[in-house]
Amino acid sequence: MQELLEAAFRPTVVPATVLLLVVALYWLVTVIGGLGFDFLDLDLDFDADFDADSAFDTVMSAGAVTLRFLNIGKLPINIWVSFFAVAFWVISMLWRSAEEPTTLLGILGPIVRNGGVALLPTKLLTQPLRGKFEPIEPESAEQLLDRVGVVTSAEVNRNGGQARFTAAASPLLLNVRTTQTVLAKGAQVRIVAYDDTKHVYTVEKVSQKDLEE
């Protein structure tokens, strides 16, 4: 244990160790305090409109492509940094010389090298997570028309009621009404209209036979 601590705090390894400790502390606070995933989730937008005629803008565009390739901005930055911190620390621990350099340049060289090499396993480890954290846009009222659901309130009548419908993000519990006879709890209904002034959906009863057809 003593040898591990000594190795972890050698000059060429200590930046990776500090980063790993910061990440570990962040997740500890997240789990204990229930802060969620947005605590360090920076909004990175790499879709800026660059001027192709500018040499500087061309360089910036290339940099944005590189960041996308490394999956930076394709998933929460705290998730990406966590993977990078682990890869950076493991590589720094394994790829160190027997004699620790004493000059500033000799110390910075291995740190930059290890950080650069750590980008590759970070890319590979985060690749399966691309798109997993993309926000799902809520469906509009027009998209919900003809959607089939189940009455969840005691009943649905001309004055109102509630029914649950499936959606891309999560089940929707909507305020509904019917122009037909009273619909009991558990009845299958289909959305046929939407009143945007009262924010109420009109539904009608559907049978299993109608669904099969």
HELIX and SHEET records of a PDB file:
HELIX    1   1 GLN A    2  ALA A    8  1                                   7    
HELIX    2   2 VAL A   14  GLY A   33  1                                  20    
HELIX    3   3 ALA A   55  PHE A   69  1                                  15    
HELIX    4   4 ILE A   77  LEU A   94  1                                  18    
HELIX    5   5 LEU A  104  THR A  126  1                                  23    
HELIX    6   6 GLN A  127  LEU A  129  5                                   3    
HELIX    7   7 ALA A  141  LEU A  144  1                                   4    
HELIX    8   8 GLN A  208  GLU A  212  1                                   5    
SHEET    1   A 6 VAL A 148  VAL A 151  0                                        
SHEET    2   A 6 GLN A 162  PHE A 165 -1                                        
SHEET    3   A 6 LEU A 172  THR A 178 -1                                        
SHEET    4   A 6 VAL A 200  LYS A 205  1                                        
SHEET    5   A 6 GLN A 188  ASP A 195 -1                                        
SHEET    6   A 6 VAL A 148  VAL A 151 -1                                        
SHEET    1   B 2 GLU A 155  VAL A 156  0                                        
SHEET    2   B 2 LEU A 183  ALA A 184 -1                                        
END                                                                             
